[in-house]
Amino acid sequence: MIKKKIFSILLGLFVVGLAAAGAFASEPSPQNAGTEEPIKNTVPVYYLGRDLYGVFENIHPFQKGIPKEAHILIVDGPYVAEHPETKESLKDELLRGIPIIVVNGHTEVIKSLLPHQFKPEIIGGKTPDGRPIKGETVCGYIVYPLSEGVLVTKVFISPDPGRRAVEEAYRWAVRNMPSNAGTLDVSIESTGDWTQIYQLDFSTVDLWEPYGRLNVRSLYYKLSNDGSYTYDWYSVHVRQQSVPGEYLWDSGWKTADMYTWIDADYYNSDYFLSDYAPTTTVGSTTVGVSIGVSAGEDGASISASLSWSYTLPDVVVYDQSDYYLELAKWWHNVDEGAPVGSSTYQIEPGATIRVPQGSPMDWVEHYGAKYGKKTLFWWDYTTEGYVEFHIYSG
């Protein structure tokens, strides 16, 4: 009889324990929650939707009537998608120059607020070990309101679902936020007759560990005063960076190859690859890039170019472009056994695209890298890790 009572008590405790464990498992368990100290953010952060579980020290719930001073707004994508009434407040924040960061996916909620603005979107990709990139988990968005309704946009995107991507988005926002957020007095960069209108920043953050990290910072320019009533021209200055796992995590993986292409007529048969650079380059230590338009070309009344250069330490550039396909394409073959394979390396190809007058940017860009690791007798290589973007501004 006593044994039966003891068994009943133990069984009851076991069942209660299972129920408690089940209840605990049903609570949200954000990645890295409680495992790191909060970020000591100097710029105040407000949040809309789900709390950020102690990621930031200086953080407050968002509500109407918050102070006008500079701040950063972080919103939970699923929450905003389910509460469309919040979008007008978000739009007001954007138009005051306040950076907004969307977390947990549904990044389209921020890109849809302003018509005819920059809306880059991941449409495909894989990690270096062949796993698909499922899309964007974090998106930072900054609008620089200018006079006469002109808006300049910078966007940060990452597919990494972890806390580190949120931290990087915050740092990106601090680096890029207008110094006088809340006013309309913001200047933009012009280079001759080219005016920078958009910037795309992308990072895999830690998603590709232990192989490496792919970073992109592409600058988009539009030609002013071209004199043509038929066409407009856009130029892309790519800044694509590979940070190998050897440098980041001491994993032994080194940068072996970098791949870049811009498909001008992917969506529109009347979009035209006007110019690109560099071409195949062997045995050089630097390469010059000059892209643009010549006077008389398709009705252009001016000659306008963008020029820069970058280094080629133990790197060979293979030009794989094809005017028949309206495709600018490069393979940078990195000597993974040289110091360049073990350290951060940046390439900077570029292209100019002609579009019918009044048409938006609307094409595909591809950024990728392969990594190699030396074993006792040979090198092992990953497949290409890459990301593809639909670049759109309409």
Sequence and secondary structure as in RCSB ss.txt:
>XXXX:A:sequence
MIKKKIFSILLGLFVVGLAAAGAFASEPSPQNAGTEEPIKNTVPVYYLGRDLYGVFENIHPFQKGIPKEAHILIV
DGPYVAEHPETKESLKDELLRGIPIIVVNGHTEVIKSLLPHQFKPEIIGGKTPDGRPIKGETVCGYIVYPLSEGV
LVTKVFISPDPGRRAVEEAYRWAVRNMPSNAGTLDVSIESTGDWTQIYQLDFSTVDLWEPYGRLNVRSLYYKLSN
DGSYTYDWYSVHVRQQSVPGEYLWDSGWKTADMYTWIDADYYNSDYFLSDYAPTTTVGSTTVGVSIGVSAGEDGA
SISASLSWSYTLPDVVVYDQSDYYLELAKWWHNVDEGAPVGSSTYQIEPGATIRVPQGSPMDWVEHYGAKYGKKT
LFWWDYTTEGYVEFHIYSG
>XXXX:A:secstr
 HHHHHHHHHHHHHHHHHHHHHHHHHS   TTTTTS  B  SS EEEESS  TTSBSSEEE  TT  SSS EEEE
EHHHHHH GGGHHHHHHHHHTT  EEEESS THHHHTSSTTS   EEEEEE TTS B    SEEEEEEEE GGG 
EEEEEEEE   SHHHHHHHHHHHHHHS TTTTSS     EETTEEEEEEEEEE TTTTTTTEEEEEEEEEEEE S
   SSEEEEEEE  EEEEEHHHHT  S EEEEEEEEEETTSS TT EEEEEE   B S SEEEEEEEE TTGGG 
 S EEEEEEEE TTEEEEE  BGGGTEEEEEEEE TTSHHHHS EEE  EEEEEEETT   EEEEEEEEEEEEE 
SSSEEE   EEEEEEEE  
